[in-house]
Amino acid sequence: MRAWHKLPFMQMSLEFGYWVGGSLIILLAAFSFFTQMSLMDILGYVEQLFGLTFTLLFSSLVMLSAWAILKIYQDKQVEVWTEVGLQAANGISTLALTFTLLGISLGIGSLSNQTLTPESVQGIISQLTSQFSMAFMTTVIGLPTATFFRAWIGILSVKRQNNEQTS
């Protein structure tokens, strides 16, 4: 009987996990170096800026897109994994735009519950700015990420299909 870590699927999963984990550590270390923020400060900032729900959903879709790219590189069911990767990238776009609209509507909705007076305007503007910042940052991060994955997956898929036709 083979050990679980020697199974081809587990070996590939472990290798993928090492790449993702290593890349994340390098990215966090570089961000920490340039901003002089600790890891806990960075994680708190990300949670404050994007929220936990967006961060978890976004990370999951990014991981799925990266997994699809890995499968396409390995020539494993190229058509299926191309579709999975493209749908995950589309999910990133949809998520970004949904959270943008959510942030804007929450900001506008908070105005209806408050009375505007000269004394309260400063606090209300501050609250709106915070909600709109989250709203627009999801789009600023999400749309380029989705475009990056769509392009990578599309180009890689065409390259693999051309290789199959010439073989």
C-alpha positions in Angstrom: 0.0 0.0 0.0 1.3 3.4 -1.0 1.8 6.3 1.5 -0.8 9.1 1.0 1.9 11.7 0.2 3.2 9.5 -2.7 -0.1 9.4 -4.5 0.2 11.5 -7.7 -2.8 13.8 -6.8 -1.4 14.4 -3.3 2.1 15.1 -4.7 0.7 17.6 -7.1 -1.5 19.2 -4.4 1.5 19.5 -2.0 3.6 21.0 -4.7 0.8 23.5 -5.5 0.4 24.3 -1.9 4.2 24.9 -1.5 4.1 27.3 -4.4 1.1 29.2 -3.2 2.3 29.3 0.4 5.8 30.4 -0.6 4.5 33.1 -2.9 2.2 34.4 -0.2 5.0 34.5 2.3 7.3 36.4 -0.1 4.5 38.8 -1.0 3.7 39.5 2.7 7.4 39.9 3.5 7.9 42.4 0.7 4.8 44.3 1.7 5.9 44.3 5.3 9.4 45.5 4.3 8.1 48.4 2.2 5.4 49.5 4.5 7.1 48.8 7.8 4.0 47.0 9.0 3.9 43.8 11.0 2.0 40.7 9.7 -0.9 41.4 12.1 -1.1 45.0 11.0 -1.2 43.9 7.4 -3.9 41.3 8.0 -5.9 43.9 10.0 -5.5 46.4 7.2 -6.7 43.9 4.6 -9.7 43.0 6.7 -10.5 46.7 7.3 -10.1 47.6 3.7 -11.9 44.7 2.0 -13.8 42.8 4.8 -13.5 39.2 5.7 -16.1 37.9 3.3 -14.6 39.5 0.2 -11.1 38.4 1.2 -12.1 34.8 1.7 -14.2 34.6 -1.5 -11.6 36.4 -3.6 -8.8 34.2 -2.2 -10.8 31.1 -3.0 -11.5 32.2 -6.6 -7.8 33.1 -7.1 -6.7 29.7 -5.8 -9.2 28.0 -8.2 -7.9 30.0 -11.1 -4.3 29.1 -10.2 -5.2 25.5 -9.8 -6.8 25.5 -13.3 -3.6 27.0 -14.7 -1.6 24.3 -13.1 -3.9 21.6 -14.6 -3.6 23.2 -18.1 0.2 23.2 -17.8 0.0 19.5 -17.0 -2.1 18.8 -20.1 -4.9 17.4 -17.9 -8.3 17.8 -19.6 -7.4 21.2 -21.1 -10.9 22.1 -22.2 -12.4 21.4 -18.8 -9.8 23.2 -16.8 -9.8 26.1 -19.2 -13.5 26.5 -18.6 -13.1 26.1 -14.8 -10.4 28.8 -14.8 -12.3 31.2 -17.0 -15.4 30.8 -14.8 -13.4 31.4 -11.7 -11.9 34.5 -13.3 -15.4 35.7 -14.2 -16.4 35.0 -10.6 -13.6 37.3 -9.5 -15.0 40.1 -11.7 -18.5 39.5 -10.5 -17.4 39.5 -6.9 -15.5 42.7 -7.3 -18.4 44.5 -8.9 -20.9 43.1 -6.5 -18.9 44.3 -3.5 -18.5 47.7 -5.2 -22.2 48.1 -5.6 -22.8 46.8 -2.1 -20.4 49.3 -0.6 -22.0 52.2 -2.4 -25.6 51.1 -1.5 -24.6 50.6 2.2 -23.1 54.1 2.1 -26.2 55.7 0.5 -28.4 53.6 2.8 -26.6 54.9 5.9 -27.5 58.5 4.8 -31.2 57.8 5.0 -31.0 56.9 8.7 -29.2 60.1 9.8 -30.1 63.7 9.9 -27.7 66.1 8.3 -26.8 69.0 10.5 -23.7 71.2 10.4 -22.4 69.3 13.4 -23.0 65.8 12.0 -21.7 66.4 8.4 -18.1 65.7 9.2 -18.8 62.3 10.8 -21.2 61.3 8.1 -18.7 62.2 5.3 -16.0 60.2 7.1 -18.3 57.1 7.3 -19.2 57.5 3.7 -15.6 57.8 2.6 -14.7 54.6 4.5 -17.5 52.6 2.8 -16.8 54.0 -0.6 -13.1 53.3 -0.2 -13.9 49.6 0.4 -16.3 49.6 -2.5 -13.9 51.0 -5.0 -10.9 49.0 -3.8 -12.7 45.7 -4.5 -13.0 46.8 -8.1 -9.4 48.1 -8.3 -8.1 44.8 -7.1 -10.7 42.4 -8.6 -10.9 43.5 -12.2 -7.2 43.5 -13.0 -6.8 40.2 -11.2 -9.6 38.7 -13.2 -8.2 40.1 -16.5 -4.8 38.7 -15.6 -6.2 35.2 -15.0 -8.4 35.3 -18.1 -5.5 36.3 -20.3 -3.1 33.7 -18.8 -5.7 30.9 -19.1 -6.8 31.8 -22.6 -3.3 32.1 -24.0 -2.1 28.9 -22.3 -5.2 27.0 -23.5 -4.7 28.1 -27.1 -1.0 27.2 -26.8 -1.8 23.7 -25.5 -4.5 23.1 -28.2 -2.0 24.2 -30.9 0.6 21.8 -29.5 -2.0 19.0 -29.7 -2.8 19.8 -33.3 0.9 19.8 -34.4 1.6 16.6 -32.6 
